[in-house]
């Protein structure tokens, strides 16, 4: 096994200088670092994680806390994309990921206990009940935390522009001539839901429209079945909406089935929009008008922020907002 002493002998630098260069210490010149790292690669050097942890006082391990209500796990489209790009960025900086839960080897432990057990340097939290006392305990701990799509005054957060996204959809439909615009949103207690409802209501206010309570309906994220069911309810109204905004693309797919089953055409009789911009939304017919979020950018920014917090404990919490993009499909038209 190649050690730093082998690299020292080959390069002519002291073991201390070699160690600092391999761990990117700022007091080592860039040219020296590059030379030492090149020799390390040539010799097939691979750092010992325990030795690295002792040298840097870090475990180079980041915890991931993710548990959505639907138990979708890594099949959750939006979060899996965030996590993939978070993982790439973290690994490029030398960090590994560990999933955090309450059940390790059939032994119950809190989220915080699991984090301490695994000695994580920091943690990313997403798609979880932030009112959970164990989550609150973790957020209040001294472990650096970045949350995704959630309000946090004490920790950094990376959020998609949810208010802007819903407002953008409403104004787009309004510009097409629609005045009876309904919104089937996700679970009401959800932070993302509250933000998007705010964007929808802002659109009504900005365009001096009258709010119709019948047009604001609660559904369930990632559920075509709820999209179908709630769209049926809207279609049963005496005065039907001419356009409907859906909480996400999956719900929109279910809603489209309900519309077609009712003998109506999209977009001739009713326009419909989704949210998320998943690949499937651009393959179905009619192609869905939707809001594309940027989970790749969110994941990268979350990793970058968390690593900065780990490496600089004095860094201040920050709210990072990531823009969204309107995709104009074939499921909407002017009236």
N, C-alpha and C positions, 0 to 999 in steps of 0.2 A: 504494500500500500504506500503510495506516494505521500510524503509529509511536507510541511513547510520547510523543514530542514533540508530536504532534497532540493527544493526550489531555491533555497538560500545558497546552497553549494553551487548549483548550476548558474545562478544569476550573479553571484558575488555580493548580494545584499544581505544584511543581517536578518535573522529570523523575525525580529521585531518589525523591521521595515516590510518584510514579505507579508506578515500577518496584517499589518495596517493597510497595505496596498490591496490585499484580497478582500478586505472589509470596507474599502472605499473611504478611509480616513482622509479628512480634508488637509491634513498637514503633510501629505505625500504628493509630490508633483505628478501631474497627469502622465507625463512621459514615462516616469518610473513605474506608475501603476500599470500602464499598457505593456511595458516590457515584462514585468513580473507576471501579469496575467497571461501573456502569450507563452511564456516558458511553462506556466502551470498547465495550460491546455496541452502543450506538446508532451509533457510528462504524464498526462492523464490524471492530474490532481482532482480529487473530489473532496470538498470540505466535510469534516465530521460535524454533524449537527449539534452534538453535545458540546464539543469544543468551541464551536461558533457561538453557542448560547452563553457559555462561560465568558468568552472574550468580549461579547457585545452586551451582556446582561439582558438579552432578549431571546425568546424561543423561536422567533421567526414563524410564528403560527397565528393565524387569524381565525376567529370563530365566526360561523355563519348561523344565524338564528332565523329560521323561516318555517312558518306553519300556517297555511291558509285554511279558512273555514271549510272549503270544499275538499281538502286533503288531496289536492292535485299533485303535490310533490314537485319533482323536477319536470313534470309534464306541463306545469304552469307556464304558458308561453312567455308572458311578459317578464316574470322573475327569472326564468331559466336563461333568457337572453342577457339580463342584467348580470346575473351570476357568472355567465361564461366570460363576459368582458371584464368583470371584476377580477375573476380568476387569472385571466391572461396578464392583466396589469400587475396584480400582486405577485404572480410567479416571476415576472420579469424583474421584480425588485428583490427576489429571493425568499418570498413568503409562501407558506403552505396554508391550505384551508382545512378546517375541522367543523363538521356540522354539530351544532349544540342541541341537546334535547334534555328531557327530565328523567330519562330511563337509560342507565348505562349498566349493562350486565345484570339486568333485572333488579338493579338497586336504584330506588328513587332518590333523586337529588334535584335541587333547584337549578335554574339556568345559571345563576351566579356560581354555585358550587361546581357545576360542570366546567365552567370557564376557568375557575381556579384549578380544578383537577387537571385540565389540559394545559394550564398555564398560557392561555392565549395572550398575545400582546395587544389585541384590539378585537372589535366585533362589529359586524354589519347585521342590521336587523331589518326585516321586511315582512309584509303580509302577515302580521300577527296582531293579536288583541293587545293594544298598548295600555289598556286599562287593567290588564292582568298584573296582580301585585308582584309576581316574580319578574315580570318584564320591567316594571317600575324599579324594583330592587337592583336589577342589572344596570339600568340606565343611570341610576344614582350612584353606582359604584365608581371606583377610580379607574376602571378599565376604559380606554378610549372607545367611543361608540359613534358610528354613523348610521342613521336611519334612512330608509327609503320611503318616499311618499308619505310622510307623516310630519306633523308639527312638533318641533322640539326646541325649547328655549335653552336647555342645558347641554345639548349635543348637536353636532353638525347633522344636517339632513340634505339629501339630494332628492329633489322633487321634479316631476314632470309638470309642465305649465297647465295644470288641470282647469283652472278658471279660464285661462286664455283659450284652451281647446274647445270647451263647451260654448263659450261666447263666440268663437270663430264659426262653429257650426250653425249656431242660431242666426248670426248675421248673414251667413252664406245663404241659408234657406230664405231668410227675409228678402235678400237681394233678388231671389228668384221669383218673388211675388207672394210667397206663403205668409199667411197671417194666423192660421190655426196650426201652431207648431207644438207638438206634444213631446214629452221627454220621459222615457222609461229608464230610470236610473238604477244603480246598484243599491246594496244594503245601506239604509239611511245613516246608520251610526258611523260608517266608514269615512275617514278623513278625505279620501279621494272623492267620494260621493258628495260630501258637503261642498267641496271646492267646485265640482262641476255643476251642482245645482246653483251655486252662486253665479257661475258664468252664464247659465241659462237665464236666470232671473235678471241679470244685468242686461242681457240681450233684449228682454221684454221691456225693461225700463228705458234703455237707450233708444229704442224704436217707438216709445210711447204707446205700447200695447197694453191691453188689459189682461192680467194674469187669470187664467182659468184653472182652478184646482183640479178639475177632472183630467187635465192634460199633464199633470205631474204624478207619475205612477212608480211605485217601488217594484223592482224586479230582483234579479240575483245575477251577479257576475258569472261569466263563463257557463251560462246555462241556456242553450237553445230552447229548452222546454219552457223556461220562464219567459223567454222572448216570445214564444208562440202563445202562451197563456195570456200574457199581459196585452199583447197586440189584439187578441180576440176581444178583450175587455174594451179597448179603445174603439174597435170597430162596431161595438154594440151601442155606442153612444148615439144619441139623437143627432147631435151635430158633431160629425167625425172630423178629426184633424186632417189636414191636407199633407202634412209632413210629420215624421216621427224621428226623433233622435234616440238612439239606443245606447245603453251603457257600454257595450263592447261589440266587437264583430260577431262573436258567437251568439249573443242574444239577437243580433240583427238577422242572422241566418234563420233562427227559429221564427222571428217575426215575419220574414219574407214568406215562409211556408204558410203562415196564418193568412196573410194577405192574398196569396194565390189561391188558397183553399176557399176563400170567401168570394172568389170569382172576380177579384180586382186585379188590375195590372200595375206593375212597378216599372217606370215612374208615372205612367199616364194617369192613373187614378190616385195614387198616393206615393210620395217620395219618402225615402228612408235613408238614414245614415248610421254608420257604425262608429267604433272607436278602437284604436290600437294599431290598425294597419297591418294585421297579420297577412301572411302570404295568401292564405285561402280566400281572403276577402277580395283579392284581385283576380281570382280564378273562377269564381261563381258568376252566374248570369242572372240579372244584370250585375256588372262589376260594381262593387260597393263604394259609394262616397264615404270617406272615413277620415279620422284623424290619426296620423302616424306618429307614435311616440318614438323616442330615440333611446331604447334600452342599452344600446352599445355605448353611447356617450355617458349615460347615467352610471353604468357599471365602471367605466374608466375613471370618471370623476370621483365616484365613491371610494374606489381603491386609492386613488391619488391623495384624497383628503385624509383618509384613515391612516395611511402610512405617514403622512406629514404629522398627524397628531401623535402617532406612536413615537416618532423620532424627535418630536419637539413638544413635550408635555405642556408648555406654556402657550401653545397656539390657541387662539380664540375660536369658539364654535361659529359655524357659518352655515347659512341657508343657501344652497346652490339650486337654481332653477334652470331646467333644461327645456328649450323651446320645442313646440310640436309643429307638425306640418299638415296642412289640409290636402287630401288627395281627392280630386274631383273624379268620381266614377260615373256610372250610367244609371244609378239608382235614384237620382234626383233630376228634376227638370223644372223649368219655369212654368208658371200658370198665368 
